[in-house]
Amino acid sequence: MATTGTRALPPRLPRMAELVAAQLRRRIVGGELDDGDELPREAEMLREYGVSRPSLREALRILETEGLIHIRRGKIGGAIVHRPTAQSTAYHVGLTLQSYGATLREVGQARAVVEPACAGLAASNDAPTRRKIAKQLTELIDENERQLGDAYAFTEMALRFHQAVVDLSGNVTITVLAGALEAVWSSQERRWAQRASNADAYPDPKYQREVLRAHRKVVQAIADGDVEAATALMRAHLSKSQAYVSADHPVDVLEPAPGELLGRRA
């Protein structure tokens, strides 16, 4: 209990808007309301929660600020549910990194610690799971190979491969945390690829083939269940490939690459 001098203050009671927001938040996070669902109409929620219209609208604003809903304005109104994802987390992580003046080099260093661990975790699965993982990753590599010579498209698919390694690691906590970091890095690498492509300074196809070979080696180690090799190969690959992108430029998620909204809803 808080005190002022010698007088104890009563505990702060939550406002009605906070109580309604808490109930809706539990329904969203708990899965009762799925991504893309529309919340009931205002009149229905007023009856259900027994609150005033201002309190309900404030509750919805709280959830919108948290990114859990998107309120449509205009004739087709309503609130659309957005369950939390690594992508939505990434935007807030990116803003925090940007406010601290973090550089792209620092993000790359963190990625080089986390992503090799994800590759090792993927390799630690049982044989049937490893085969499924290897199949999914190989399909991405094969598609990436068809984009040789197209700088931006090649980078985009290569980033999808790295995100898939994180997603398939098998550990939900690491998938979310590493996925957010991966998304922040990816947003910055896309911008680099766009600039390099426009300036005709993107690495030649020989570099792209080296990337594909490195990816296939990682996948083979995962398929073999070789945790140490998968970890070491991914670490070596990131050390080499990030050197093209990594720099002392500050992280900037407010100016995304063309066509990209890092974790934000239209």
Wavefront OBJ file of the C-alpha trace (Angstrom):
o trace
v 0.000 0.000 0.000
v 1.378 3.421 -0.964
v 2.000 6.033 1.740
v 2.211 9.811 1.837
v 4.190 10.786 4.898
v 2.623 8.726 7.647
v -0.804 8.384 6.012
v -1.482 5.224 4.031
v -3.194 5.650 0.671
v -5.828 3.153 -0.450
v -4.882 0.907 -3.378
v -5.752 2.334 -6.778
v -8.889 0.770 -8.201
v -8.918 0.042 -11.945
v -11.271 2.133 -14.046
v -14.193 0.479 -15.824
v -12.448 0.913 -19.169
v -9.411 -1.001 -17.865
v -11.611 -3.820 -16.573
v -13.380 -4.177 -19.924
v -10.051 -4.008 -21.787
v -8.687 -6.750 -19.495
v -11.615 -9.056 -20.253
v -11.342 -8.534 -24.005
v -7.571 -8.920 -23.824
v -7.921 -12.323 -22.141
v -10.348 -13.450 -24.834
v -7.926 -12.421 -27.586
v -4.740 -13.812 -26.032
v -6.543 -16.951 -24.898
v -7.708 -17.702 -28.429
v -11.439 -17.265 -27.890
v -11.241 -14.395 -30.370
v -9.059 -15.286 -33.351
v -7.005 -13.116 -35.656
v -9.311 -11.356 -38.094
v -12.458 -11.808 -36.015
v -14.691 -8.796 -35.599
v -15.696 -7.731 -32.119
v -19.445 -7.574 -31.424
v -21.229 -4.343 -32.268
v -21.058 -1.507 -29.754
v -24.660 -1.923 -28.575
v -24.083 -5.625 -27.880
v -20.899 -4.993 -25.878
v -22.610 -2.232 -23.890
v -25.231 -4.754 -22.824
v -22.686 -7.509 -22.150
v -20.320 -5.439 -20.003
v -22.848 -3.033 -18.482
v -20.668 0.041 -18.916
v -21.143 3.485 -20.411
v -20.336 4.223 -24.037
v -17.307 6.418 -23.114
v -15.874 3.615 -20.941
v -16.291 1.040 -23.715
v -14.702 3.302 -26.296
v -11.796 4.008 -23.978
v -11.339 0.241 -23.488
v -11.171 -0.225 -27.244
v -8.636 2.591 -27.563
v -6.460 0.830 -24.962
v -6.532 -2.392 -26.989
v -5.865 -0.528 -30.227
v -2.814 1.133 -28.676
v -1.579 -2.336 -27.679
v -2.045 -3.525 -31.260
v -4.632 -6.145 -30.284
v -7.417 -4.626 -32.372
v -7.776 -2.295 -35.321
v -10.750 0.042 -35.297
v -12.276 0.711 -38.696
v -13.709 4.151 -39.137
v -16.395 5.281 -41.550
v -19.567 3.597 -42.734
v -18.108 0.096 -42.362
v -17.099 0.432 -38.747
v -16.131 -2.167 -36.197
v -13.080 -3.509 -34.396
v -10.935 -6.273 -35.937
v -8.909 -8.595 -33.718
v -5.153 -8.890 -34.228
v -3.553 -11.564 -32.089
v 0.058 -10.803 -31.057
v 2.771 -12.116 -33.398
v 6.547 -11.937 -33.654
v 6.011 -9.388 -36.428
v 3.882 -7.092 -34.281
v 6.388 -7.495 -31.457
v 9.186 -6.616 -33.873
v 7.840 -3.149 -34.560
v 7.863 -2.247 -30.873
v 11.302 -3.836 -30.414
v 12.530 -1.860 -33.414
v 11.156 1.397 -32.017
v 12.887 0.705 -28.704
v 16.184 -0.076 -30.430
v 15.840 3.067 -32.540
v 15.157 5.201 -29.451
v 18.368 3.857 -27.897
v 20.355 4.584 -31.049
v 21.140 0.916 -31.730
v 23.064 0.312 -34.938
v 22.506 -2.261 -37.632
v 25.858 -3.783 -36.691
v 24.588 -4.393 -33.156
v 21.394 -6.005 -34.429
v 23.518 -8.247 -36.650
v 25.679 -9.241 -33.678
v 22.583 -10.237 -31.707
v 21.219 -12.162 -34.681
v 24.530 -14.014 -35.004
v 24.094 -15.228 -31.417
v 20.430 -16.221 -31.593
v 19.881 -17.670 -35.053
v 22.651 -20.300 -34.927
v 21.036 -21.523 -31.699
v 17.740 -21.867 -33.584
v 19.465 -23.980 -36.246
v 20.912 -26.160 -33.484
v 17.495 -26.577 -31.878
v 16.002 -27.586 -35.230
v 18.717 -30.243 -35.542
v 17.940 -31.567 -32.056
v 14.462 -32.773 -33.054
v 13.629 -36.416 -33.719
v 14.315 -37.825 -37.182
v 10.761 -37.506 -38.634
v 10.548 -33.866 -37.510
v 13.999 -33.105 -38.920
v 12.960 -34.547 -42.293
v 9.895 -32.284 -42.371
v 11.992 -29.263 -41.437
v 14.612 -30.094 -44.069
v 11.912 -30.516 -46.715
v 10.367 -27.111 -45.954
v 13.720 -25.360 -45.926
v 14.877 -27.071 -49.124
v 11.747 -25.889 -50.915
v 12.587 -22.315 -49.937
v 16.166 -22.719 -51.161
v 14.992 -24.176 -54.482
v 12.662 -21.232 -54.969
v 15.474 -18.863 -54.000
v 17.706 -20.445 -56.637
v 15.191 -19.531 -59.332
v 15.691 -15.882 -58.397
v 19.413 -15.733 -59.098
v 20.251 -12.382 -60.645
v 17.193 -10.583 -59.227
v 18.728 -8.719 -56.298
v 15.677 -7.679 -54.313
v 13.663 -10.875 -54.919
v 16.694 -13.002 -54.035
v 17.204 -11.128 -50.766
v 13.519 -11.403 -49.884
v 13.481 -15.182 -50.328
v 16.799 -15.616 -48.496
v 15.302 -13.722 -45.563
v 12.289 -16.038 -45.647
v 14.696 -18.968 -45.283
v 16.253 -17.445 -42.176
v 12.847 -16.669 -40.691
v 11.804 -20.270 -41.342
v 14.848 -21.585 -39.445
v 13.699 -19.522 -36.467
v 10.057 -20.566 -36.831
v 10.970 -24.258 -37.074
v 13.318 -24.299 -34.085
v 10.619 -25.992 -32.005
v 10.791 -23.609 -29.032
v 7.884 -21.157 -28.855
v 9.675 -18.642 -26.634
v 12.753 -18.521 -28.846
v 10.577 -18.404 -31.953
v 8.814 -15.266 -30.708
v 11.900 -13.490 -29.362
v 14.233 -14.480 -32.188
v 11.455 -13.902 -34.711
v 11.102 -10.295 -33.555
v 14.846 -9.766 -33.875
v 14.826 -11.444 -37.291
v 12.028 -9.156 -38.474
v 13.901 -6.029 -37.369
v 17.033 -7.183 -39.208
v 15.044 -8.167 -42.294
v 13.418 -4.745 -42.553
v 16.866 -3.156 -42.609
v 18.373 -5.673 -45.048
v 15.508 -5.138 -47.496
v 16.287 -1.445 -47.546
v 19.964 -2.215 -48.145
v 19.065 -4.556 -51.016
v 16.853 -1.895 -52.576
v 19.593 0.749 -52.362
v 22.303 -1.617 -53.616
v 20.120 -2.764 -56.496
v 19.267 0.795 -57.532
v 22.942 1.745 -57.412
v 23.977 -1.401 -59.318
v 26.106 -2.320 -56.303
v 24.416 -5.561 -55.242
v 26.838 -8.533 -54.961
v 27.133 -10.549 -58.185
v 25.474 -13.950 -58.785
v 28.608 -15.685 -57.493
v 27.806 -14.332 -54.027
v 24.201 -15.450 -54.381
v 25.291 -18.990 -55.215
v 27.530 -19.006 -52.127
v 24.510 -18.048 -50.031
v 22.515 -20.954 -51.473
v 25.357 -23.400 -50.834
v 25.632 -22.191 -47.227
v 21.885 -22.613 -46.735
v 21.956 -26.162 -48.131
v 24.822 -27.098 -45.790
v 22.828 -25.865 -42.796
v 19.797 -27.863 -43.920
v 21.877 -31.001 -44.363
v 23.260 -30.655 -40.839
v 19.707 -30.242 -39.513
v 18.559 -33.316 -41.441
v 21.510 -35.289 -40.038
v 20.685 -34.204 -36.493
v 24.148 -32.668 -36.111
v 23.493 -29.878 -33.618
v 27.081 -28.626 -33.465
v 27.469 -28.516 -37.237
v 24.115 -26.773 -37.796
v 25.027 -24.152 -35.195
v 28.560 -23.613 -36.503
v 27.537 -23.492 -40.172
v 24.824 -20.923 -39.511
v 27.191 -18.811 -37.440
v 29.832 -18.869 -40.178
v 27.255 -18.025 -42.846
v 25.894 -15.037 -40.922
v 29.385 -13.763 -40.188
v 30.130 -13.669 -43.912
v 26.786 -12.548 -45.321
v 26.066 -9.834 -42.763
v 29.347 -8.136 -43.587
v 27.713 -6.860 -46.795
v 24.892 -5.220 -44.857
v 26.116 -4.592 -41.330
v 27.203 -1.038 -40.645
v 27.090 1.703 -38.053
v 23.866 3.063 -39.518
v 21.221 3.463 -36.806
v 18.205 1.177 -36.839
v 15.235 2.884 -38.482
v 11.884 1.092 -38.559
v 9.919 4.250 -39.318
v 10.974 4.187 -42.968
v 10.351 0.578 -44.087
v 11.348 -0.913 -47.399
v 8.888 -0.551 -50.306
v 5.723 -2.546 -49.669
v 6.680 -3.373 -46.086
v 4.892 -2.545 -42.848
v 6.945 -3.997 -40.010
v 4.305 -5.416 -37.709
v 1.880 -2.581 -38.439
v -1.672 -2.934 -39.688
v -3.015 -1.074 -42.650
l 1 2 3 4 5 6 7 8 9 10 11 12 13 14 15 16 17 18 19 20 21 22 23 24 25 26 27 28 29 30 31 32 33 34 35 36 37 38 39 40 41 42 43 44 45 46 47 48 49 50 51 52 53 54 55 56 57 58 59 60 61 62 63 64 65 66 67 68 69 70 71 72 73 74 75 76 77 78 79 80 81 82 83 84 85 86 87 88 89 90 91 92 93 94 95 96 97 98 99 100 101 102 103 104 105 106 107 108 109 110 111 112 113 114 115 116 117 118 119 120 121 122 123 124 125 126 127 128 129 130 131 132 133 134 135 136 137 138 139 140 141 142 143 144 145 146 147 148 149 150 151 152 153 154 155 156 157 158 159 160 161 162 163 164 165 166 167 168 169 170 171 172 173 174 175 176 177 178 179 180 181 182 183 184 185 186 187 188 189 190 191 192 193 194 195 196 197 198 199 200 201 202 203 204 205 206 207 208 209 210 211 212 213 214 215 216 217 218 219 220 221 222 223 224 225 226 227 228 229 230 231 232 233 234 235 236 237 238 239 240 241 242 243 244 245 246 247 248 249 250 251 252 253 254 255 256 257 258 259 260 261 262 263 264 265 266
